[in-house]
Each structure stands twice: as C-alpha cells, then as structure tokens.
Amino acid sequence: MNKKFIKNIIITIAIIILVFALYFFFFRGSGLDNDSGLYIEPVAGKTSAVDKSLITLLLEMKSIKLDEKLFNSAVFQSLSDYSIKIEPQEVGRTNPFAPLELK
C-alpha cells in the first residue's frame, strides 16, 4: 500500500473520531431540563414555602373590601389635581432607519 493512502485513512478515522467526540460532549442532550447536572424529582402533595406564601397573599387580597363612602366624603372631594397637561409634540420620521433625504 501507498504511504499517502494510509495517511489519508488515518486522517479520515481521526476526523470521524473528532466529530463523534464533539457530538457527544456538545450536542448530545443530557435529558435534564437544566444544565446544572442536578435533577429535582417532584414529590406529589408537597408544596414549597414560596407556594404557601403566594397562596396566603392571594387569600389576603381576596378578603380586602373597599369602602365606597371614601370617594363620596368631603375630604376626598376637596382634593385638588395639580398635574400638568403635556401638549402633544411633533412626531419624528415614520422610519428612523430610512436614509436621509438631502434637499
């Protein structure tokens, strides 16, 4: 056999091994949802502290009742609006990325 032929076979085998190694380490899915390497198995019937605090907060908000008498009281009616009206401004170009038209 020719030395050049053997050299080509060795290079081809090395490339195949390299492609397989790249696939194995970088592109092959690990089967886990996160990249940390840890898997948390959900347990039925268990709730976390965050879930409990969220449910408690939602139940507290549900029990809030607004007294509509507040809006009819003289104190609320005497409040003044000090906001400043903002006048509409001229709008810029319709397409800011369009080339400029030189006149």
RORODO-504254 format. One record per residue (C-alpha): residue number from 1; residue in one letter; x, y, z. Coordinates in pm, whole numbers, plus 50000, padded with zeros to 5 digits. Example, Ala and Ser with C-alpha at 12.3 -4.5 7.8 and 13.67 -1.06 7.14 Angstrom:
% RORODO-504254
<atom nr="1" rest="A" x="51230" y="49550" z="50780"/>
<atom nr="2" rest="S" x="51367" y="49894" z="50714"/>
% end
This chain:
% RORODO-504254
<atom nr="1" rest="M" x="50000" y="50000" z="50000"/>
<atom nr="2" rest="N" x="50099" y="50351" z="49937"/>
<atom nr="3" rest="K" x="50206" y="50569" z="50233"/>
<atom nr="4" rest="K" x="49982" y="50852" z="50111"/>
<atom nr="5" rest="F" x="49681" y="50617" z="50109"/>
<atom nr="6" rest="I" x="49749" y="50502" z="50468"/>
<atom nr="7" rest="K" x="49796" y="50863" z="50578"/>
<atom nr="8" rest="N" x="49456" y="50956" z="50426"/>
<atom nr="9" rest="I" x="49287" y="50665" z="50604"/>
<atom nr="10" rest="I" x="49437" y="50769" z="50940"/>
<atom nr="11" rest="I" x="49329" y="51131" z="50889"/>
<atom nr="12" rest="T" x="48976" y="51019" z="50794"/>
<atom nr="13" rest="I" x="48948" y="50799" z="51105"/>
<atom nr="14" rest="A" x="49080" y="51085" z="51323"/>
<atom nr="15" rest="I" x="48820" y="51324" z="51177"/>
<atom nr="16" rest="I" x="48540" y="51072" z="51237"/>
<atom nr="17" rest="I" x="48652" y="51027" z="51600"/>
<atom nr="18" rest="L" x="48674" y="51406" z="51646"/>
<atom nr="19" rest="V" x="48326" y="51459" z="51503"/>
<atom nr="20" rest="F" x="48186" y="51188" z="51730"/>
<atom nr="21" rest="A" x="48360" y="51340" z="52035"/>
<atom nr="22" rest="L" x="48225" y="51686" z="51952"/>
<atom nr="23" rest="Y" x="47875" y="51547" z="51912"/>
<atom nr="24" rest="F" x="47899" y="51350" z="52234"/>
<atom nr="25" rest="F" x="48024" y="51638" z="52450"/>
<atom nr="26" rest="F" x="47850" y="51941" z="52299"/>
<atom nr="27" rest="F" x="47541" y="51844" z="52102"/>
<atom nr="28" rest="R" x="47409" y="51537" z="52277"/>
<atom nr="29" rest="G" x="47119" y="51621" z="52510"/>
<atom nr="30" rest="S" x="47161" y="51527" z="52871"/>
<atom nr="31" rest="G" x="46791" y="51455" z="52916"/>
<atom nr="32" rest="L" x="46765" y="51704" z="53202"/>
<atom nr="33" rest="D" x="46579" y="52035" z="53192"/>
<atom nr="34" rest="N" x="46862" y="52232" z="53348"/>
<atom nr="35" rest="D" x="47234" y="52244" z="53282"/>
<atom nr="36" rest="S" x="47345" y="52207" z="53644"/>
<atom nr="37" rest="G" x="47363" y="51828" z="53630"/>
<atom nr="38" rest="L" x="47117" y="51802" z="53917"/>
<atom nr="39" rest="Y" x="46771" y="51662" z="53886"/>
<atom nr="40" rest="I" x="46493" y="51754" z="54127"/>
<atom nr="41" rest="E" x="46219" y="51497" z="54136"/>
<atom nr="42" rest="P" x="45877" y="51647" z="54209"/>
<atom nr="43" rest="V" x="45702" y="51492" z="54505"/>
<atom nr="44" rest="A" x="45323" y="51477" z="54499"/>
<atom nr="45" rest="G" x="45150" y="51651" z="54789"/>
<atom nr="46" rest="K" x="45450" y="51866" z="54885"/>
<atom nr="47" rest="T" x="45437" y="52244" z="54837"/>
<atom nr="48" rest="S" x="45724" y="52483" z="54879"/>
<atom nr="49" rest="A" x="45732" y="52781" z="55115"/>
<atom nr="50" rest="V" x="45706" y="53018" z="54818"/>
<atom nr="51" rest="D" x="45387" y="52847" z="54702"/>
<atom nr="52" rest="K" x="45238" y="52869" z="55051"/>
<atom nr="53" rest="S" x="45325" y="53237" z="55089"/>
<atom nr="54" rest="L" x="45178" y="53316" z="54746"/>
<atom nr="55" rest="I" x="44852" y="53139" z="54830"/>
<atom nr="56" rest="T" x="44836" y="53321" z="55165"/>
<atom nr="57" rest="L" x="44892" y="53657" z="54994"/>
<atom nr="58" rest="L" x="44624" y="53587" z="54734"/>
<atom nr="59" rest="L" x="44373" y="53489" z="55003"/>
<atom nr="60" rest="E" x="44450" y="53810" z="55196"/>
<atom nr="61" rest="M" x="44397" y="54018" z="54882"/>
<atom nr="62" rest="K" x="44069" y="53842" z="54813"/>
<atom nr="63" rest="S" x="43936" y="53940" z="55155"/>
<atom nr="64" rest="I" x="44005" y="54315" z="55103"/>
<atom nr="65" rest="K" x="43686" y="54520" z="55080"/>
<atom nr="66" rest="L" x="43683" y="54883" z="54961"/>
<atom nr="67" rest="D" x="43450" y="55124" z="55137"/>
<atom nr="68" rest="E" x="43288" y="55334" z="54866"/>
<atom nr="69" rest="K" x="43197" y="55602" z="55119"/>
<atom nr="70" rest="L" x="43557" y="55721" z="55095"/>
<atom nr="71" rest="F" x="43505" y="55856" z="54742"/>
<atom nr="72" rest="N" x="43191" y="56044" z="54845"/>
<atom nr="73" rest="S" x="43345" y="56206" z="55154"/>
<atom nr="74" rest="A" x="43407" y="56584" z="55167"/>
<atom nr="75" rest="V" x="43779" y="56533" z="55229"/>
<atom nr="76" rest="F" x="43822" y="56328" z="54910"/>
<atom nr="77" rest="Q" x="43610" y="56574" z="54711"/>
<atom nr="78" rest="S" x="43826" y="56866" z="54832"/>
<atom nr="79" rest="L" x="44145" y="56717" z="54686"/>
<atom nr="80" rest="S" x="44293" y="56922" z="54401"/>
<atom nr="81" rest="D" x="44455" y="56797" z="54084"/>
<atom nr="82" rest="Y" x="44796" y="56960" z="54037"/>
<atom nr="83" rest="S" x="44900" y="56758" z="53734"/>
<atom nr="84" rest="I" x="45047" y="56936" z="53433"/>
<atom nr="85" rest="K" x="44892" y="56875" z="53096"/>
<atom nr="86" rest="I" x="45154" y="56772" z="52842"/>
<atom nr="87" rest="E" x="45094" y="56916" z="52498"/>
<atom nr="88" rest="P" x="45137" y="56679" z="52203"/>
<atom nr="89" rest="Q" x="45477" y="56710" z="52038"/>
<atom nr="90" rest="E" x="45570" y="56682" z="51673"/>
<atom nr="91" rest="V" x="45645" y="56322" z="51582"/>
<atom nr="92" rest="G" x="45975" y="56231" z="51417"/>
<atom nr="93" rest="R" x="46022" y="56041" z="51094"/>
<atom nr="94" rest="T" x="45797" y="55745" z="51023"/>
<atom nr="95" rest="N" x="46101" y="55524" z="50963"/>
<atom nr="96" rest="P" x="46403" y="55644" z="51162"/>
<atom nr="97" rest="F" x="46628" y="55397" z="50981"/>
<atom nr="98" rest="A" x="46546" y="55520" z="50631"/>
<atom nr="99" rest="P" x="46821" y="55712" z="50450"/>
<atom nr="100" rest="L" x="46813" y="56087" z="50495"/>
<atom nr="101" rest="E" x="46672" y="56290" z="50211"/>
<atom nr="102" rest="L" x="46908" y="56577" z="50140"/>
<atom nr="103" rest="K" x="46747" y="56888" z="49993"/>
% end
